[in-house]
Amino acid sequence: MKTLFTIVQYAPNPHREEHFGIGLIMVSPESGKVIVRFSRNRINRINNALNIRRSSLLESAVQKLELFEKAPEALDVKQLEYLSAYENGVIRFTLPKPLVFDVSSEASPSDVMVERFDRLYCKLIDDGREVQSQKTRGYEPGSIFRRYAKQYRELGTHLDIGYKFGTEEFAADTMIPDVTVDFIGGNGAIYCGNFINLKLQPATVQKNIAETQFLYKVLLSLFDGEDEQSHPECKIIIDDKQLYDRQAKLAMHSIERSVNGELYTLQRVPDMKRYVESVLEEVKARNVMKFTSWIKDQQINPIPEDRQCLLDNL
């Protein structure tokens, strides 16, 4: 699928060659789909940093951007080329550049375009940080699980909740990555789970998925089941309440494809409280003990050559 994108730039002083990316426009000539996004907050941060006061000229230009955002269908490639050539005030537009990507049969071209737009916006416009408001902080699926887990004290006798690798001596010896899992224990084999927050920026979601998968591969190579009845359970967990927008569904497709054929599994959770209760029932039935206690008596396998290559490439 071929698209073209234009960066919207803010030039606080049009007479100086200082341009700041504040927005992004992506057009698909094939489908006619257009996506527009810009950040007023970024403009405000730039003005605060440079001690620039508000101006009617800037406000008028920003209002024009808001019109584009509300009615993106008014834009096409020719319009973007015109804007890049003739808009030379405080708001400017770069010449459209091509971006071509493959579309799999599992996702629509429209969904893939949105996902690629989000990645590009995060890379070119965002400040490169996940800024969470006070209203959303603490409402990530992993945080919700941990709060419920505290209500069931018995669960804390079977599992380490919010366990961070890299804090134990064996983690350094085996080069286990510095990753936190929502729960982990063992009894004959590893028993652990980690929630993936699908509401973060796409690049961050993919990074978290990759880190969790990598950790599980390392753990499964280091700790085999003690006998044929011992089956490791490493779970990538998704809160179903997050699966309501296209970005989340694309991430879900990515996880589903990646777990196929692997020893770790994907688990969806429709109700968090019931899930915590089901985990408690399961660890009691299997007599799972906390990982920090279980690991003391475990023989760690040598790192296989293929796993060593993975570790070296981390």
C-alpha positions, 0 to 999 in steps of 0.5 A: 500500500502506497501512502504519502505523508507531510510534516506540519511544522511550526516556525515561531520566527518565519525569518529564522530557519527554525522549524518544529514538527507539530503535526502529521498528515498522511494520504492514501492515493489508492483509497482516498483515506486521509489522516490528520493530527497535530498537537496544540500542547506541543505548540504551547511547550515550544512557546513556553520554552522560547518565551513566546507570547500568544499571537492572533496570527498563530491562533488563526493558523492553528484554527486552519489546522483544526479545520483540516483535522475535522474534515481531512477529506478536503486534503489530497496529494496536490493540495499538500504539494500546494501547501508545501510550496506556498504556506511560508508563515508560522505554520508550514508543510513539508513536501509529501514523502512516500511511505509504502508498506505491506498489508496482510490478509488479517488486517484491512488496509485502513487499519494498517494505515492508522497503525503506521500513522501512529508509529510515524507520529510517535517517531516524528512528532511526539516528544518520545515519552509516554505522558499519562494524565492523572486520570489514567495513571494506575488504570493499566491492566497490570496495575488493576490486577495487582490491586485486586491481588492485594485483596487476596492475601493468600495469593501473595503466599503462592506468587511474587506479584510485580516481580522485577528481573535483574534484582536477583543474582541469578538474573545477572548470571544468565543475562535475563532481561530487566523486565517486570512481570505481573506475577510469577511462581513455580512448582516443577515448572515456571508459572507466570503472567504479564499484562500488555497495556494496549493503550500506549503508543504503538511502538511502546506496545510492540516493545513491551510485547517483544520484551515479554516474549523474549523473557519467556523464551529465556525462562523456558530454556533455563527451567525445564519441567522436573517431570512429564507432569510439569508443564510451564505456563507463561501467559501474555494477558490481554484485558478485553476491555481494551479491545475497542479501537483499531490500534488495540486490535492490530496489536492483538493480531500481532500477538496472536501471530507471534504466539503460534507454535510457542510454549507460552500462551495468550490469555484474554480476560473479560473480568479482572476480579474473576480472573484473579480468583481463577489464578488463586484457585489454580495456584492452590490446586498446583501448589505453586510457590513464590518464585523467590522461594522456588528458585533457591532449589532449582538447577539452572540449565546451561544456556543453549546456543540458539538462546545465547544468540538471542541474548547477545542480540538483546 
